[in-house]
Amino acid sequence: MNNLLKRVVSSILIVQALMMPVFTITAIAASPFESTGSPVPTQPSAGATGYGSTPYQTTNYFPDASGNILMNVNVWGNVGRPGQVTIPEGADISTLISLAGGPTNEANMKKIRINRSFPDENGKMTYLIDLDRYAKTGDRSMLIALQPNDTIIIPKSKGIDFATVIGIIATAASVYAITK
């Protein structure tokens, strides 16, 4: 019986090892390049071209028919409708997520990442936002205003998946086999 248990434990450990990811790909917001094709992103100046032959708007804002100032941002990850979203100037992350269909049940609201196309007035390119804390306290101090072409990434919560369960079972079986 002890030999059988060792074989089962070995089989489980092999299956677990095969199920582990070899590497992780991190999403990175792409910045526009100058028309020279330079690999170093630079902020376009008025009249510069990029993304084909379309001239950049000086500030990347545009009006709607009623004169409201709008901008486009990108939403990736665990929201109802990920993709490019048009939002009003001065909108914050809670407004954006609402316009994108709200968070999914799997959304990790504690680790929302905002990647800027260009450094902001503080020189920052990336912000991490804890919307869970905002939802509990109502503290809006962490809600920064979004900028045109920001990319917002709402990751998936790390719950217990099949590989984790197998790992726990394998560990318990190993401990049992060693102590016997």
Buried (B, 14 or more C-beta within 10 A) or exposed (E): EEEEBBEBBBEBBEEBEEEEEEEEEEEEBEBBBBEEEEEEBBEBEEEBEBEEEEEBEEEBBBEEEEEEEBBBBBBBBBBBEBEEBEBBBEBBBBBBBBBBBEBBEEBBBEBBBBBBBBEBEEEEBEBEBBBBEBEEEEEEEBBBEBBBBBBBBBBEBEEEEEBEEBBEBBBEBBEEBEEE
